[in-house]
Amino acid sequence: MSQSKSDECFLLHQRSYGETSLIADVFTKNNGKMSLIAKGAKKPKSKFFGYLVPFNKLNISYSGRSELKTLTSIDRNLAKSGNTLTKTTYSLLYINELLIKLLPKDAKQEDLFDLYEIFINKVSSNADLEITLRHFELDLLDMLGYGFDYNADIDKNDSIEPNQGYSFVAEKGFRKSDRSDFLGKDIINIKNRELDKVSKKYLKQITTKAISICMDGKDLTSRKIFKTIKQ
């Protein structure tokens, strides 16, 4: 029998397994994204019942040598439990789906785990939701190797000029454009993560294009759900 291991994690997604069990996809601090089977978790008397919740840091123990590990114990901080607004819930689900789709399995991502925890705490403290989202998306892109050059334009490699107009080219960076009111100073502010100084419209356009490339143009389920909610 394999030795039990302990870790901190956040639940990204869960699905039924048989009549009484669940498979949980979690983002752990020490082992990255993992899949765990929580045997009997749907039974009200189970030690796991009601504990597998998203957006709360969980302390878990697990065992197993296969790709699908077995959850053996779980605990969580109940202080942050509670209902969230629809837009906030959507945003959190969207970030979770991004991590599910983009993170490799069983690859340690401790810096990204810390970034995600900071993101959850900011959302819980009622920080500006849209700015918090854009900040996380940009840092996520950088950490996973999908970031872009903020220092020079993509055509002539000239330094970014604060008062020059630019357009964003996904997967490449920024190109000079005399027809754009998105300026070099906006690029500099994004680089320095002074996002409150940049138009939210442009921030969303940039991250949406960049993430779409990472996803090979496939739409995210959470986006589709939010579109139906807004209608």
PyMOL commands that set and color helices and strands:
alter all, ss='L'
color gray80, all
select helices_A, chain A and resi 78-80+86-102+110-124+129-143+184-191+195-197+200-214+221-230
alter helices_A, ss='H'
color red, helices_A
select strands_A, chain A and resi 5-17+21-28+32-38+58-63+68-76+166-169+173-176
alter strands_A, ss='S'
color yellow, strands_A
deselect
rebuild
show_as cartoon
